[in-house]
């Protein structure tokens, strides 16, 4: 479950200077992943395949 966000959003690589920026960036990436999963759910596609959610 955690390897997919690492690959898709490059969560390991961050350039935050403060912890607030780090948490904001992580929250934005998790929100984007949740949105793409919802798009797949609405379109009756497999939820786990978010790489092609908007195609």
mmCIF entry with sequence, helices, sheets and N, C-alpha, C, O atoms, coordinates in Angstrom:
data_MODEL
# 
_entry.id   MODEL 
# 
_entity.id                         1 
_entity.type                       polymer 
_entity.pdbx_number_of_molecules   1 
# 
_entity_poly.entity_id                      1 
_entity_poly.type                           'polypeptide(L)' 
_entity_poly.nstd_linkage                   no 
_entity_poly.nstd_monomer                   no 
_entity_poly.pdbx_seq_one_letter_code       
;(UNK)(UNK)(UNK)(UNK)(UNK)(UNK)(UNK)(UNK)(UNK)(UNK)(UNK)(UNK)(UNK)(UNK)(UNK)(UNK)
(UNK)(UNK)(UNK)(UNK)(UNK)(UNK)(UNK)(UNK)(UNK)(UNK)(UNK)(UNK)(UNK)(UNK)(UNK)(UNK)
(UNK)(UNK)(UNK)(UNK)(UNK)(UNK)(UNK)(UNK)(UNK)(UNK)(UNK)(UNK)(UNK)(UNK)(UNK)(UNK)
(UNK)(UNK)(UNK)(UNK)(UNK)(UNK)(UNK)
;
_entity_poly.pdbx_seq_one_letter_code_can   XXXXXXXXXXXXXXXXXXXXXXXXXXXXXXXXXXXXXXXXXXXXXXXXXXXXXXX 
_entity_poly.pdbx_strand_id                 A 
# 
loop_
_entity_poly_seq.entity_id 
_entity_poly_seq.num 
_entity_poly_seq.mon_id 
_entity_poly_seq.hetero 
1 1  UNK n 
1 2  UNK n 
1 3  UNK n 
1 4  UNK n 
1 5  UNK n 
1 6  UNK n 
1 7  UNK n 
1 8  UNK n 
1 9  UNK n 
1 10 UNK n 
1 11 UNK n 
1 12 UNK n 
1 13 UNK n 
1 14 UNK n 
1 15 UNK n 
1 16 UNK n 
1 17 UNK n 
1 18 UNK n 
1 19 UNK n 
1 20 UNK n 
1 21 UNK n 
1 22 UNK n 
1 23 UNK n 
1 24 UNK n 
1 25 UNK n 
1 26 UNK n 
1 27 UNK n 
1 28 UNK n 
1 29 UNK n 
1 30 UNK n 
1 31 UNK n 
1 32 UNK n 
1 33 UNK n 
1 34 UNK n 
1 35 UNK n 
1 36 UNK n 
1 37 UNK n 
1 38 UNK n 
1 39 UNK n 
1 40 UNK n 
1 41 UNK n 
1 42 UNK n 
1 43 UNK n 
1 44 UNK n 
1 45 UNK n 
1 46 UNK n 
1 47 UNK n 
1 48 UNK n 
1 49 UNK n 
1 50 UNK n 
1 51 UNK n 
1 52 UNK n 
1 53 UNK n 
1 54 UNK n 
1 55 UNK n 
# 
_struct_asym.id          A 
_struct_asym.entity_id   1 
# 
loop_
_struct_conf.conf_type_id 
_struct_conf.id 
_struct_conf.pdbx_PDB_helix_id 
_struct_conf.beg_label_comp_id 
_struct_conf.beg_label_asym_id 
_struct_conf.beg_label_seq_id 
_struct_conf.pdbx_beg_PDB_ins_code 
_struct_conf.end_label_comp_id 
_struct_conf.end_label_asym_id 
_struct_conf.end_label_seq_id 
_struct_conf.pdbx_end_PDB_ins_code 
_struct_conf.beg_auth_comp_id 
_struct_conf.beg_auth_asym_id 
_struct_conf.beg_auth_seq_id 
_struct_conf.end_auth_comp_id 
_struct_conf.end_auth_asym_id 
_struct_conf.end_auth_seq_id 
_struct_conf.pdbx_PDB_helix_class 
_struct_conf.details 
_struct_conf.pdbx_PDB_helix_length 
HELX_P HELX_P1 AA1 UNK A 2  ? UNK A 9  ? UNK A 2  UNK A 9  1 ? 8  
HELX_P HELX_P2 AA2 UNK A 19 ? UNK A 42 ? UNK A 19 UNK A 42 1 ? 24 
# 
_struct_conf_type.id          HELX_P 
_struct_conf_type.criteria    ? 
_struct_conf_type.reference   ? 
# 
loop_
_atom_site.group_PDB 
_atom_site.id 
_atom_site.type_symbol 
_atom_site.label_atom_id 
_atom_site.label_alt_id 
_atom_site.label_comp_id 
_atom_site.label_asym_id 
_atom_site.label_entity_id 
_atom_site.label_seq_id 
_atom_site.pdbx_PDB_ins_code 
_atom_site.Cartn_x 
_atom_site.Cartn_y 
_atom_site.Cartn_z 
_atom_site.occupancy 
_atom_site.B_iso_or_equiv 
_atom_site.pdbx_formal_charge 
_atom_site.auth_seq_id 
_atom_site.auth_comp_id 
_atom_site.auth_asym_id 
_atom_site.auth_atom_id 
_atom_site.pdbx_PDB_model_num 
ATOM 1   N N  . UNK A 1 1  ? 0.817   -1.188 0.000   1.00 0.00 ? 1  UNK A N  1 
ATOM 2   C CA . UNK A 1 1  ? 0.000   0.000  0.000   1.00 0.00 ? 1  UNK A CA 1 
ATOM 3   C C  . UNK A 1 1  ? 0.865   1.257  0.000   1.00 0.00 ? 1  UNK A C  1 
ATOM 4   O O  . UNK A 1 1  ? 0.488   2.267  -0.595  1.00 0.00 ? 1  UNK A O  1 
ATOM 5   N N  . UNK A 1 2  ? 2.001   1.206  0.651   1.00 0.00 ? 2  UNK A N  1 
ATOM 6   C CA . UNK A 1 2  ? 2.820   2.407  0.737   1.00 0.00 ? 2  UNK A CA 1 
ATOM 7   C C  . UNK A 1 2  ? 3.834   2.516  -0.387  1.00 0.00 ? 2  UNK A C  1 
ATOM 8   O O  . UNK A 1 2  ? 4.412   3.584  -0.585  1.00 0.00 ? 2  UNK A O  1 
ATOM 9   N N  . UNK A 1 3  ? 4.066   1.440  -1.129  1.00 0.00 ? 3  UNK A N  1 
ATOM 10  C CA . UNK A 1 3  ? 5.030   1.532  -2.222  1.00 0.00 ? 3  UNK A CA 1 
ATOM 11  C C  . UNK A 1 3  ? 4.444   2.266  -3.422  1.00 0.00 ? 3  UNK A C  1 
ATOM 12  O O  . UNK A 1 3  ? 5.181   2.906  -4.172  1.00 0.00 ? 3  UNK A O  1 
ATOM 13  N N  . UNK A 1 4  ? 3.133   2.183  -3.614  1.00 0.00 ? 4  UNK A N  1 
ATOM 14  C CA . UNK A 1 4  ? 2.523   2.859  -4.757  1.00 0.00 ? 4  UNK A CA 1 
ATOM 15  C C  . UNK A 1 4  ? 2.628   4.385  -4.642  1.00 0.00 ? 4  UNK A C  1 
ATOM 16  O O  . UNK A 1 4  ? 3.002   5.029  -5.623  1.00 0.00 ? 4  UNK A O  1 
ATOM 17  N N  . UNK A 1 5  ? 2.315   4.993  -3.489  1.00 0.00 ? 5  UNK A N  1 
ATOM 18  C CA . UNK A 1 5  ? 2.533   6.449  -3.386  1.00 0.00 ? 5  UNK A CA 1 
ATOM 19  C C  . UNK A 1 5  ? 4.007   6.838  -3.520  1.00 0.00 ? 5  UNK A C  1 
ATOM 20  O O  . UNK A 1 5  ? 4.323   7.895  -4.066  1.00 0.00 ? 5  UNK A O  1 
ATOM 21  N N  . UNK A 1 6  ? 4.906   5.988  -3.023  1.00 0.00 ? 6  UNK A N  1 
ATOM 22  C CA . UNK A 1 6  ? 6.325   6.283  -3.181  1.00 0.00 ? 6  UNK A CA 1 
ATOM 23  C C  . UNK A 1 6  ? 6.703   6.352  -4.647  1.00 0.00 ? 6  UNK A C  1 
ATOM 24  O O  . UNK A 1 6  ? 7.448   7.243  -5.055  1.00 0.00 ? 6  UNK A O  1 
ATOM 25  N N  . UNK A 1 7  ? 6.200   5.429  -5.437  1.00 0.00 ? 7  UNK A N  1 
ATOM 26  C CA . UNK A 1 7  ? 6.522   5.415  -6.862  1.00 0.00 ? 7  UNK A CA 1 
ATOM 27  C C  . UNK A 1 7  ? 5.822   6.539  -7.610  1.00 0.00 ? 7  UNK A C  1 
ATOM 28  O O  . UNK A 1 7  ? 6.451   7.238  -8.404  1.00 0.00 ? 7  UNK A O  1 
ATOM 29  N N  . UNK A 1 8  ? 4.547   6.718  -7.372  1.00 0.00 ? 8  UNK A N  1 
ATOM 30  C CA . UNK A 1 8  ? 3.768   7.682  -8.150  1.00 0.00 ? 8  UNK A CA 1 
ATOM 31  C C  . UNK A 1 8  ? 4.042   9.131  -7.768  1.00 0.00 ? 8  UNK A C  1 
ATOM 32  O O  . UNK A 1 8  ? 4.130   9.995  -8.640  1.00 0.00 ? 8  UNK A O  1 
ATOM 33  N N  . UNK A 1 9  ? 4.175   9.402  -6.491  1.00 0.00 ? 9  UNK A N  1 
ATOM 34  C CA . UNK A 1 9  ? 4.295   10.787 -6.031  1.00 0.00 ? 9  UNK A CA 1 
ATOM 35  C C  . UNK A 1 9  ? 5.689   11.140 -5.533  1.00 0.00 ? 9  UNK A C  1 
ATOM 36  O O  . UNK A 1 9  ? 5.925   12.274 -5.116  1.00 0.00 ? 9  UNK A O  1 
ATOM 37  N N  . UNK A 1 10 ? 6.618   10.188 -5.568  1.00 0.00 ? 10 UNK A N  1 
ATOM 38  C CA . UNK A 1 10 ? 7.983   10.395 -5.085  1.00 0.00 ? 10 UNK A CA 1 
ATOM 39  C C  . UNK A 1 10 ? 7.989   11.016 -3.685  1.00 0.00 ? 10 UNK A C  1 
ATOM 40  O O  . UNK A 1 10 ? 8.573   12.076 -3.461  1.00 0.00 ? 10 UNK A O  1 
ATOM 41  N N  . UNK A 1 11 ? 7.331   10.335 -2.756  1.00 0.00 ? 11 UNK A N  1 
ATOM 42  C CA . UNK A 1 11 ? 7.229   10.852 -1.392  1.00 0.00 ? 11 UNK A CA 1 
ATOM 43  C C  . UNK A 1 11 ? 8.572   10.859 -0.666  1.00 0.00 ? 11 UNK A C  1 
ATOM 44  O O  . UNK A 1 11 ? 8.765   11.627 0.277   1.00 0.00 ? 11 UNK A O  1 
ATOM 45  N N  . UNK A 1 12 ? 9.491   10.014 -1.096  1.00 0.00 ? 12 UNK A N  1 
ATOM 46  C CA . UNK A 1 12 ? 10.800  9.988  -0.449  1.00 0.00 ? 12 UNK A CA 1 
ATOM 47  C C  . UNK A 1 12 ? 11.564  11.285 -0.729  1.00 0.00 ? 12 UNK A C  1 
ATOM 48  O O  . UNK A 1 12 ? 12.255  11.808 0.146   1.00 0.00 ? 12 UNK A O  1 
ATOM 49  N N  . UNK A 1 13 ? 11.434  11.792 -1.949  1.00 0.00 ? 13 UNK A N  1 
ATOM 50  C CA . UNK A 1 13 ? 12.140  13.006 -2.340  1.00 0.00 ? 13 UNK A CA 1 
ATOM 51  C C  . UNK A 1 13 ? 11.287  14.214 -1.980  1.00 0.00 ? 13 UNK A C  1 
ATOM 52  O O  . UNK A 1 13 ? 10.239  14.441 -2.585  1.00 0.00 ? 13 UNK A O  1 
ATOM 53  N N  . UNK A 1 14 ? 11.725  14.972 -1.016  1.00 0.00 ? 14 UNK A N  1 
ATOM 54  C CA . UNK A 1 14 ? 11.004  16.196 -0.658  1.00 0.00 ? 14 UNK A CA 1 
ATOM 55  C C  . UNK A 1 14 ? 12.018  17.303 -0.413  1.00 0.00 ? 14 UNK A C  1 
ATOM 56  O O  . UNK A 1 14 ? 13.160  17.056 -0.025  1.00 0.00 ? 14 UNK A O  1 
ATOM 57  N N  . UNK A 1 15 ? 11.583  18.489 -0.643  1.00 0.00 ? 15 UNK A N  1 
ATOM 58  C CA . UNK A 1 15 ? 12.465  19.641 -0.496  1.00 0.00 ? 15 UNK A CA 1 
ATOM 59  C C  . UNK A 1 15 ? 11.913  20.626 0.538   1.00 0.00 ? 15 UNK A C  1 
ATOM 60  O O  . UNK A 1 15 ? 12.124  21.834 0.437   1.00 0.00 ? 15 UNK A O  1 
ATOM 61  N N  . UNK A 1 16 ? 11.204  20.087 1.530   1.00 0.00 ? 16 UNK A N  1 
ATOM 62  C CA . UNK A 1 16 ? 10.620  20.943 2.556   1.00 0.00 ? 16 UNK A CA 1 
ATOM 63  C C  . UNK A 1 16 ? 11.705  21.449 3.499   1.00 0.00 ? 16 UNK A C  1 
ATOM 64  O O  . UNK A 1 16 ? 12.623  20.720 3.875   1.00 0.00 ? 16 UNK A O  1 
ATOM 65  N N  . UNK A 1 17 ? 11.574  22.687 3.859   1.00 0.00 ? 17 UNK A N  1 
ATOM 66  C CA . UNK A 1 17 ? 12.535  23.281 4.777   1.00 0.00 ? 17 UNK A CA 1 
ATOM 67  C C  . UNK A 1 17 ? 12.040  23.237 6.215   1.00 0.00 ? 17 UNK A C  1 
ATOM 68  O O  . UNK A 1 17 ? 12.835  23.305 7.153   1.00 0.00 ? 17 UNK A O  1 
ATOM 69  N N  . UNK A 1 18 ? 10.726  23.124 6.388   1.00 0.00 ? 18 UNK A N  1 
ATOM 70  C CA . UNK A 1 18 ? 10.143  23.039 7.720   1.00 0.00 ? 18 UNK A CA 1 
ATOM 71  C C  . UNK A 1 18 ? 9.196   21.853 7.763   1.00 0.00 ? 18 UNK A C  1 
ATOM 72  O O  . UNK A 1 18 ? 8.747   21.365 6.726   1.00 0.00 ? 18 UNK A O  1 
ATOM 73  N N  . UNK A 1 19 ? 8.898   21.397 8.962   1.00 0.00 ? 19 UNK A N  1 
ATOM 74  C CA . UNK A 1 19 ? 7.997   20.247 9.101   1.00 0.00 ? 19 UNK A CA 1 
ATOM 75  C C  . UNK A 1 19 ? 6.590   20.583 8.621   1.00 0.00 ? 19 UNK A C  1 
ATOM 76  O O  . UNK A 1 19 ? 5.877   19.700 8.143   1.00 0.00 ? 19 UNK A O  1 
ATOM 77  N N  . UNK A 1 20 ? 6.184   21.832 8.738   1.00 0.00 ? 20 UNK A N  1 
ATOM 78  C CA . UNK A 1 20 ? 4.864   22.250 8.251   1.00 0.00 ? 20 UNK A CA 1 
ATOM 79  C C  . UNK A 1 20 ? 4.768   22.052 6.744   1.00 0.00 ? 20 UNK A C  1 
ATOM 80  O O  . UNK A 1 20 ? 3.741   21.588 6.250   1.00 0.00 ? 20 UNK A O  1 
ATOM 81  N N  . UNK A 1 21 ? 5.804   22.390 6.018   1.00 0.00 ? 21 UNK A N  1 
ATOM 82  C CA . UNK A 1 21 ? 5.831   22.194 4.574   1.00 0.00 ? 21 UNK A CA 1 
ATOM 83  C C  . UNK A 1 21 ? 5.834   20.726 4.196   1.00 0.00 ? 21 UNK A C  1 
ATOM 84  O O  . UNK A 1 21 ? 5.216   20.333 3.206   1.00 0.00 ? 21 UNK A O  1 
ATOM 85  N N  . UNK A 1 22 ? 6.528   19.914 4.981   1.00 0.00 ? 22 UNK A N  1 
ATOM 86  C CA . UNK A 1 22 ? 6.554   18.474 4.739   1.00 0.00 ? 22 UNK A CA 1 
ATOM 87  C C  . UNK A 1 22 ? 5.161   17.878 4.904   1.00 0.00 ? 22 UNK A C  1 
ATOM 88  O O  . UNK A 1 22 ? 4.705   17.115 4.052   1.00 0.00 ? 22 UNK A O  1 
ATOM 89  N N  . UNK A 1 23 ? 4.487   18.222 5.993   1.00 0.00 ? 23 UNK A N  1 
ATOM 90  C CA . UNK A 1 23 ? 3.155   17.681 6.248   1.00 0.00 ? 23 UNK A CA 1 
ATOM 91  C C  . UNK A 1 23 ? 2.137   18.197 5.230   1.00 0.00 ? 23 UNK A C  1 
ATOM 92  O O  . UNK A 1 23 ? 1.234   17.458 4.839   1.00 0.00 ? 23 UNK A O  1 
ATOM 93  N N  . UNK A 1 24 ? 2.267   19.432 4.802   1.00 0.00 ? 24 UNK A N  1 
ATOM 94  C CA . UNK A 1 24 ? 1.365   19.974 3.792   1.00 0.00 ? 24 UNK A CA 1 
ATOM 95  C C  . UNK A 1 24 ? 1.545   19.257 2.457   1.00 0.00 ? 24 UNK A C  1 
ATOM 96  O O  . UNK A 1 24 ? 0.568   18.941 1.778   1.00 0.00 ? 24 UNK A O  1 
ATOM 97  N N  . UNK A 1 25 ? 2.786   19.004 2.089   1.00 0.00 ? 25 UNK A N  1 
ATOM 98  C CA . UNK A 1 25 ? 3.058   18.283 0.852   1.00 0.00 ? 25 UNK A CA 1 
ATOM 99  C C  . UNK A 1 25 ? 2.525   16.858 0.891   1.00 0.00 ? 25 UNK A C  1 
ATOM 100 O O  . UNK A 1 25 ? 1.947   16.380 -0.085  1.00 0.00 ? 25 UNK A O  1 
ATOM 101 N N  . UNK A 1 26 ? 2.718   16.180 2.016   1.00 0.00 ? 26 UNK A N  1 
ATOM 102 C CA . UNK A 1 26 ? 2.212   14.813 2.166   1.00 0.00 ? 26 UNK A CA 1 
ATOM 103 C C  . UNK A 1 26 ? 0.687   14.793 2.117   1.00 0.00 ? 26 UNK A C  1 
ATOM 104 O O  . UNK A 1 26 ? 0.098   13.927 1.470   1.00 0.00 ? 26 UNK A O  1 
ATOM 105 N N  . UNK A 1 27 ? 0.052   15.735 2.791   1.00 0.00 ? 27 UNK A N  1 
ATOM 106 C CA . UNK A 1 27 ? -1.412  15.789 2.795   1.00 0.00 ? 27 UNK A CA 1 
ATOM 107 C C  . UNK A 1 27 ? -1.961  16.038 1.396   1.00 0.00 ? 27 UNK A C  1 
ATOM 108 O O  . UNK A 1 27 ? -2.974  15.455 1.010   1.00 0.00 ? 27 UNK A O  1 
ATOM 109 N N  . UNK A 1 28 ? -1.297  16.897 0.640   1.00 0.00 ? 28 UNK A N  1 
ATOM 110 C CA . UNK A 1 28 ? -1.726  17.154 -0.735  1.00 0.00 ? 28 UNK A CA 1 
ATOM 111 C C  . UNK A 1 28 ? -1.588  15.934 -1.618  1.00 0.00 ? 28 UNK A C  1 
ATOM 112 O O  . UNK A 1 28 ? -2.458  15.666 -2.446  1.00 0.00 ? 28 UNK A O  1 
ATOM 113 N N  . UNK A 1 29 ? -0.507  15.190 -1.452  1.00 0.00 ? 29 UNK A N  1 
ATOM 114 C CA . UNK A 1 29 ? -0.297  13.985 -2.255  1.00 0.00 ? 29 UNK A CA 1 
ATOM 115 C C  . UNK A 1 29 ? -1.302  12.893 -1.889  1.00 0.00 ? 29 UNK A C  1 
ATOM 116 O O  . UNK A 1 29 ? -1.802  12.190 -2.768  1.00 0.00 ? 29 UNK A O  1 
ATOM 117 N N  . UNK A 1 30 ? -1.596  12.749 -0.601  1.00 0.00 ? 30 UNK A N  1 
ATOM 118 C CA . UNK A 1 30 ? -2.581  11.758 -0.172  1.00 0.00 ? 30 UNK A CA 1 
ATOM 119 C C  . UNK A 1 30 ? -3.970  12.156 -0.646  1.00 0.00 ? 30 UNK A C  1 
ATOM 120 O O  . UNK A 1 30 ? -4.760  11.293 -1.029  1.00 0.00 ? 30 UNK A O  1 
ATOM 121 N N  . UNK A 1 31 ? -4.283  13.451 -0.627  1.00 0.00 ? 31 UNK A N  1 
ATOM 122 C CA . UNK A 1 31 ? -5.583  13.910 -1.124  1.00 0.00 ? 31 UNK A CA 1 
ATOM 123 C C  . UNK A 1 31 ? -5.716  13.657 -2.623  1.00 0.00 ? 31 UNK A C  1 
ATOM 124 O O  . UNK A 1 31 ? -6.792  13.284 -3.091  1.00 0.00 ? 31 UNK A O  1 
ATOM 125 N N  . UNK A 1 32 ? -4.646  13.852 -3.376  1.00 0.00 ? 32 UNK A N  1 
ATOM 126 C CA . UNK A 1 32 ? -4.681  13.583 -4.815  1.00 0.00 ? 32 UNK A CA 1 
ATOM 127 C C  . UNK A 1 32 ? -4.885  12.102 -5.086  1.00 0.00 ? 32 UNK A C  1 
ATOM 128 O O  . UNK A 1 32 ? -5.627  11.731 -5.995  1.00 0.00 ? 32 UNK A O  1 
ATOM 129 N N  . UNK A 1 33 ? -4.226  11.250 -4.296  1.00 0.00 ? 33 UNK A N  1 
ATOM 130 C CA . UNK A 1 33 ? -4.391  9.812  -4.467  1.00 0.00 ? 33 UNK A CA 1 
ATOM 131 C C  . UNK A 1 33 ? -5.814  9.376  -4.136  1.00 0.00 ? 33 UNK A C  1 
ATOM 132 O O  . UNK A 1 33 ? -6.382  8.531  -4.828  1.00 0.00 ? 33 UNK A O  1 
ATOM 133 N N  . UNK A 1 34 ? -6.384  9.944  -3.094  1.00 0.00 ? 34 UNK A N  1 
ATOM 134 C CA . UNK A 1 34 ? -7.760  9.622  -2.715  1.00 0.00 ? 34 UNK A CA 1 
ATOM 135 C C  . UNK A 1 34 ? -8.737  10.066 -3.794  1.00 0.00 ? 34 UNK A C  1 
ATOM 136 O O  . UNK A 1 34 ? -9.704  9.359  -4.077  1.00 0.00 ? 34 UNK A O  1 
ATOM 137 N N  . UNK A 1 35 ? -8.502  11.215 -4.396  1.00 0.00 ? 35 UNK A N  1 
ATOM 138 C CA . UNK A 1 35 ? -9.364  11.695 -5.459  1.00 0.00 ? 35 UNK A CA 1 
ATOM 139 C C  . UNK A 1 35 ? -9.307  10.767 -6.671  1.00 0.00 ? 35 UNK A C  1 
ATOM 140 O O  . UNK A 1 35 ? -10.337 10.463 -7.272  1.00 0.00 ? 35 UNK A O  1 
ATOM 141 N N  . UNK A 1 36 ? -8.102  10.319 -7.029  1.00 0.00 ? 36 UNK A N  1 
ATOM 142 C CA . UNK A 1 36 ? -7.984  9.420  -8.179  1.00 0.00 ? 36 UNK A CA 1 
ATOM 143 C C  . UNK A 1 36 ? -8.643  8.069  -7.897  1.00 0.00 ? 36 UNK A C  1 
ATOM 144 O O  . UNK A 1 36 ? -9.208  7.453  -8.800  1.00 0.00 ? 36 UNK A O  1 
ATOM 145 N N  . UNK A 1 37 ? -8.572  7.609  -6.652  1.00 0.00 ? 37 UNK A N  1 
ATOM 146 C CA . UNK A 1 37 ? -9.270  6.372  -6.291  1.00 0.00 ? 37 UNK A CA 1 
ATOM 147 C C  . UNK A 1 37 ? -10.777 6.564  -6.396  1.00 0.00 ? 37 UNK A C  1 
ATOM 148 O O  . UNK A 1 37 ? -11.483 5.652  -6.824  1.00 0.00 ? 37 UNK A O  1 
ATOM 149 N N  . UNK A 1 38 ? -11.273 7.715  -6.019  1.00 0.00 ? 38 UNK A N  1 
ATOM 150 C CA . UNK A 1 38 ? -12.706 8.003  -6.130  1.00 0.00 ? 38 UNK A CA 1 
ATOM 151 C C  . UNK A 1 38 ? -13.149 8.048  -7.593  1.00 0.00 ? 38 UNK A C  1 
ATOM 152 O O  . UNK A 1 38 ? -14.224 7.555  -7.935  1.00 0.00 ? 38 UNK A O  1 
ATOM 153 N N  . UNK A 1 39 ? -12.324 8.638  -8.452  1.00 0.00 ? 39 UNK A N  1 
ATOM 154 C CA . UNK A 1 39 ? -12.642 8.678  -9.880  1.00 0.00 ? 39 UNK A CA 1 
ATOM 155 C C  . UNK A 1 39 ? -12.756 7.257  -10.424 1.00 0.00 ? 39 UNK A C  1 
ATOM 156 O O  . UNK A 1 39 ? -13.666 6.960  -11.198 1.00 0.00 ? 39 UNK A O  1 
ATOM 157 N N  . UNK A 1 40 ? -11.835 6.377  -10.021 1.00 0.00 ? 40 UNK A N  1 
ATOM 158 C CA . UNK A 1 40 ? -11.910 4.985  -10.449 1.00 0.00 ? 40 UNK A CA 1 
ATOM 159 C C  . UNK A 1 40 ? -13.165 4.310  -9.903  1.00 0.00 ? 40 UNK A C  1 
ATOM 160 O O  . UNK A 1 40 ? -13.795 3.524  -10.611 1.00 0.00 ? 40 UNK A O  1 
ATOM 161 N N  . UNK A 1 41 ? -13.532 4.599  -8.673  1.00 0.00 ? 41 UNK A N  1 
ATOM 162 C CA . UNK A 1 41 ? -14.719 4.002  -8.066  1.00 0.00 ? 41 UNK A CA 1 
ATOM 163 C C  . UNK A 1 41 ? -15.985 4.414  -8.817  1.00 0.00 ? 41 UNK A C  1 
ATOM 164 O O  . UNK A 1 41 ? -16.854 3.581  -9.076  1.00 0.00 ? 41 UNK A O  1 
ATOM 165 N N  . UNK A 1 42 ? -16.087 5.677  -9.161  1.00 0.00 ? 42 UNK A N  1 
ATOM 166 C CA . UNK A 1 42 ? -17.258 6.193  -9.875  1.00 0.00 ? 42 UNK A CA 1 
ATOM 167 C C  . UNK A 1 42 ? -17.356 5.585  -11.274 1.00 0.00 ? 42 UNK A C  1 
ATOM 168 O O  . UNK A 1 42 ? -18.457 5.309  -11.752 1.00 0.00 ? 42 UNK A O  1 
ATOM 169 N N  . UNK A 1 43 ? -16.217 5.376  -11.934 1.00 0.00 ? 43 UNK A N  1 
ATOM 170 C CA . UNK A 1 43 ? -16.200 4.844  -13.293 1.00 0.00 ? 43 UNK A CA 1 
ATOM 171 C C  . UNK A 1 43 ? -16.141 3.323  -13.343 1.00 0.00 ? 43 UNK A C  1 
ATOM 172 O O  . UNK A 1 43 ? -15.930 2.751  -14.413 1.00 0.00 ? 43 UNK A O  1 
ATOM 173 N N  . UNK A 1 44 ? -16.324 2.656  -12.199 1.00 0.00 ? 44 UNK A N  1 
ATOM 174 C CA . UNK A 1 44 ? -16.352 1.196  -12.100 1.00 0.00 ? 44 UNK A CA 1 
ATOM 175 C C  . UNK A 1 44 ? -15.065 0.557  -12.621 1.00 0.00 ? 44 UNK A C  1 
ATOM 176 O O  . UNK A 1 44 ? -15.098 -0.430 -13.355 1.00 0.00 ? 44 UNK A O  1 
ATOM 177 N N  . UNK A 1 45 ? -13.950 1.134  -12.233 1.00 0.00 ? 45 UNK A N  1 
ATOM 178 C CA . UNK A 1 45 ? -12.635 0.591  -12.556 1.00 0.00 ? 45 UNK A CA 1 
ATOM 179 C C  . UNK A 1 45 ? -11.996 0.095  -11.270 1.00 0.00 ? 45 UNK A C  1 
ATOM 180 O O  . UNK A 1 45 ? -12.453 0.449  -10.184 1.00 0.00 ? 45 UNK A O  1 
ATOM 181 N N  . UNK A 1 46 ? -10.948 -0.719 -11.366 1.00 0.00 ? 46 UNK A N  1 
ATOM 182 C CA . UNK A 1 46 ? -10.248 -1.141 -10.144 1.00 0.00 ? 46 UNK A CA 1 
ATOM 183 C C  . UNK A 1 46 ? -9.684  0.073  -9.394  1.00 0.00 ? 46 UNK A C  1 
ATOM 184 O O  . UNK A 1 46 ? -9.018  0.920  -9.988  1.00 0.00 ? 46 UNK A O  1 
ATOM 185 N N  . UNK A 1 47 ? -9.950  0.148  -8.112  1.00 0.00 ? 47 UNK A N  1 
ATOM 186 C CA . UNK A 1 47 ? -9.573  1.319  -7.321  1.00 0.00 ? 47 UNK A CA 1 
ATOM 187 C C  . UNK A 1 47 ? -8.059  1.441  -7.182  1.00 0.00 ? 47 UNK A C  1 
ATOM 188 O O  . UNK A 1 47 ? -7.529  2.552  -7.147  1.00 0.00 ? 47 UNK A O  1 
ATOM 189 N N  . UNK A 1 48 ? -7.362  0.316  -7.102  1.00 0.00 ? 48 UNK A N  1 
ATOM 190 C CA . UNK A 1 48 ? -5.924  0.346  -6.868  1.00 0.00 ? 48 UNK A CA 1 
ATOM 191 C C  . UNK A 1 48 ? -5.102  0.809  -8.050  1.00 0.00 ? 48 UNK A C  1 
ATOM 192 O O  . UNK A 1 48 ? -3.922  1.116  -7.880  1.00 0.00 ? 48 UNK A O  1 
ATOM 193 N N  . UNK A 1 49 ? -5.668  0.871  -9.229  1.00 0.00 ? 49 UNK A N  1 
ATOM 194 C CA . UNK A 1 49 ? -4.903  1.271  -10.410 1.00 0.00 ? 49 UNK A CA 1 
ATOM 195 C C  . UNK A 1 49 ? -5.124  2.753  -10.684 1.00 0.00 ? 49 UNK A C  1 
ATOM 196 O O  . UNK A 1 49 ? -5.906  3.132  -11.555 1.00 0.00 ? 49 UNK A O  1 
ATOM 197 N N  . UNK A 1 50 ? -4.413  3.583  -9.917  1.00 0.00 ? 50 UNK A N  1 
ATOM 198 C CA . UNK A 1 50 ? -4.660  5.027  -10.008 1.00 0.00 ? 50 UNK A CA 1 
ATOM 199 C C  . UNK A 1 50 ? -3.801  5.704  -11.049 1.00 0.00 ? 50 UNK A C  1 
ATOM 200 O O  . UNK A 1 50 ? -4.010  6.882  -11.338 1.00 0.00 ? 50 UNK A O  1 
ATOM 201 N N  . UNK A 1 51 ? -2.844  5.004  -11.621 1.00 0.00 ? 51 UNK A N  1 
ATOM 202 C CA . UNK A 1 51 ? -1.932  5.646  -12.567 1.00 0.00 ? 51 UNK A CA 1 
ATOM 203 C C  . UNK A 1 51 ? -2.678  6.111  -13.821 1.00 0.00 ? 51 UNK A C  1 
ATOM 204 O O  . UNK A 1 51 ? -2.322  7.132  -14.409 1.00 0.00 ? 51 UNK A O  1 
ATOM 205 N N  . UNK A 1 52 ? -3.697  5.376  -14.226 1.00 0.00 ? 52 UNK A N  1 
ATOM 206 C CA . UNK A 1 52 ? -4.441  5.698  -15.417 1.00 0.00 ? 52 UNK A CA 1 
ATOM 207 C C  . UNK A 1 52 ? -5.862  6.129  -15.091 1.00 0.00 ? 52 UNK A C  1 
ATOM 208 O O  . UNK A 1 52 ? -6.772  5.882  -15.882 1.00 0.00 ? 52 UNK A O  1 
ATOM 209 N N  . UNK A 1 53 ? -6.073  6.762  -13.950 1.00 0.00 ? 53 UNK A N  1 
ATOM 210 C CA . UNK A 1 53 ? -7.421  7.111  -13.481 1.00 0.00 ? 53 UNK A CA 1 
ATOM 211 C C  . UNK A 1 53 ? -8.079  8.163  -14.342 1.00 0.00 ? 53 UNK A C  1 
ATOM 212 O O  . UNK A 1 53 ? -9.298  8.132  -14.515 1.00 0.00 ? 53 UNK A O  1 
ATOM 213 N N  . UNK A 1 54 ? -7.324  9.089  -14.885 1.00 0.00 ? 54 UNK A N  1 
ATOM 214 C CA . UNK A 1 54 ? -7.923  10.208 -15.606 1.00 0.00 ? 54 UNK A CA 1 
ATOM 215 C C  . UNK A 1 54 ? -7.910  10.034 -17.124 1.00 0.00 ? 54 UNK A C  1 
ATOM 216 O O  . UNK A 1 54 ? -8.260  10.956 -17.861 1.00 0.00 ? 54 UNK A O  1 
ATOM 217 N N  . UNK A 1 55 ? -7.510  8.865  -17.582 1.00 0.00 ? 55 UNK A N  1 
ATOM 218 C CA . UNK A 1 55 ? -7.497  8.620  -19.030 1.00 0.00 ? 55 UNK A CA 1 
ATOM 219 C C  . UNK A 1 55 ? -8.840  8.136  -19.467 1.00 0.00 ? 55 UNK A C  1 
ATOM 220 O O  . UNK A 1 55 ? -9.045  7.869  -20.651 1.00 0.00 ? 55 UNK A O  1 
# 
